[in-house]
Amino acid sequence: MVPDSLLPLNASTQEYALEGATARLGDVPAPLRDVWNPDTCPASMLPWLAWAFGVDEWDAGWSDDAKRATIRDSVMIQRRKGSVWSIKRAIAAAGFGDSQLIEGNSNNFYNGAFTHNGLKTYGDPTEWARYRFILARPISNDQADQVRRILETTAPARCHLIEMIFTEAANLYNGAITYNGAYNHGVA
């Protein structure tokens, strides 16, 4: 029996052990006010804060600033989930920068690059639920998978991604990048 214990005299040794283990929780140097704030939370506790805030996509390889921005924006993204704003905001918070979302498959780029190859059909009643996603910077195949996961959790369930494009070239053809399958050519 411990003299400063609040447990009854007939408490088991397991209850005393549990009391001893939880007694040290007061020594943790993190006030609750700091732990629940994404800007002041210790970096080691960010994954648990992200879980508590309902963050859908998390990568341990992100910078601390990207992690904090993702947590900070998660409440607003959850409130507006399914909107174009929430999709673009979730992608930007994950560190992928500016993006463009084109709803409907019938929206064409009028730049002479459109070909009649059967991908686009006019008058189909399901075309409104398809969308294309355009990123301003190149991404690797692993990052493309991460963007797809973000889109799956943020976009409306009725919508389907048909194409993901990035507009900036990843390779300058100077021999610095080898063709090992990590990058694609403009479409991921």
N, C-alpha and C positions, 0 to 999 in steps of 0.2 A: 504494500500500500504506500502511496506517495502522500506526504503530509499536506501538500497544497492542492490536492485533487478535489474536484467537485463530484467525483464518482461515488456511488454508495459503497458501503463496506463490503457488500457481497459481489462487487464487480469482478469480472474474470481478468486473467492476465492479458488476454487479447484486447480487452477494452482499455486497460492501462497502457498497453503498447500503442494503441490507436491515439489515445490522448497525448502520449509523449511525442508521437510523430506530428500531430497537428499543432502542438504547442510551439513548434519552431516556425510556423507560418508567419507569425508576427515579426520574425527577423528578416523577412524578404524585403530588400530595399526598393520597393516599387509601390508608391501610393496608387490607389485605385484610380484617382483622377488622371494620372499619367498613363496608366495601363490602357484605359479605354479611349485615349486620344491618339489617333494615328500619327500625329506630328511629334508627340513626346514619348510614345511607347518604346521601350527598349527593343532593339533590332532582333534580339533572340525571341521575343514574344510576338512578333508580327504575324507568323503563321496562325497562331491561336486567335489573335484579334481578327484576322481575315475570316477565319471559320465562324467566329461569333457574329461578324457583320454580314455573313452570307455571300462571300465572294465566290463566284462560280469557277473562275480559272485562276490558278496560282502556280507560279514557277519560282523555285528556289534560286534560280540563276538570275532573276531580275535584280536590278540595283535597288538599294533601299528607297531611293526617291520614287521609283516606279511602283514598288510595293505599297508605300504610303499613299501614293496617288490613287492606286487601285482601291485600297481600303476606304479612303476618304470619299471617293465617288460611288462606292457600292450602294449606299442607301438611295441616292438619287437614281441610279441605274435600276435598282429593284423597283422603285416607284413607277418608273416610266418604261419598264421592260416591255419589249415588243415594238417600240417606236424607233424611227430612224435615228433620232437623237441618242437614245440609249445605246444603240449599236455602235455608232461613231464614237461615243464617249468611252465605252468599254474598250474599244480597240485603241484609242488614244491613251487611255490610262495604262494599258498594258505595254506601252512604249512603241507602238507601231506608227505613230504620227497621224497625219491627215489622211482621210479616206473619203471615198465617194460611194454612194449606194444608188444603184439604178434599179427601180422596181419595174416589174413587168418585162417579159422577154421581147416585146415588140419595139422597145425603145432602141433605135439604131444610132450608131455614130455616123453622122453624115460627113465622112471624111474620105470616101472612096474605097474604104477597106472592106465594106460589107459585101459578102457574096451570098448568093442564094444556094445554100448547101443543105437545106432541110432542117437546120437547127431551129430556125424561127418560123413559126406558122402563125398566120394572121387569122383572127376570128376564133381561135381556140379559147373556150371559156376558162381554162386553167392557167392561162398565161399570166394573169395578174398576180398569182402567188409565187412566181419565180423572180429571182433577183440576181444581179451581178454586183460584185464588190471590187472596187478599184483602190489600190494602195498607191501612195505617192513614191514609196521607196521599195527596192527589191527585198525579198525575204527568202530565207532558205526553206527547204522542204519541211524541216522540223518546225520552223516558225509558221509555215502555212498550215500545218496540222493544228498548231495552237490557235491560230486565227479561226480555223474552222470550228474548233471546240467553243471558242468565245461566241461565234455566230450562232451555233446550235443552242447555246444556253440563253442568248439575249434576243435573238430574232423570234418572231411569232412562230409557233409550231406549225402553222398552216403554210408557211413560206419555205421555199427550197432554193438553196444556193446552186446556180448553174454554172457560174464562172467567177474566178478570182484572178484579177489582172493587177500587175504592177507596172507603172509607167516609166520608171527610171531603170536604166540598164545596170545589171549587177557586174558585168564583165567588160573591161576596157580592151580585151584581147591583147594584153601586154605580157602574157605568160604568168601572171600572178595567181590566176585561178586555174585549177586543173578540173577536168571533167570527171568528177567522182560521184555524181548523182546528188550532190548537196543542194544545187541550184537548178532552176528551170529557166527557160527563155521567155520571160514576160508573162507566163500563165502558170499559176501554182495549183 
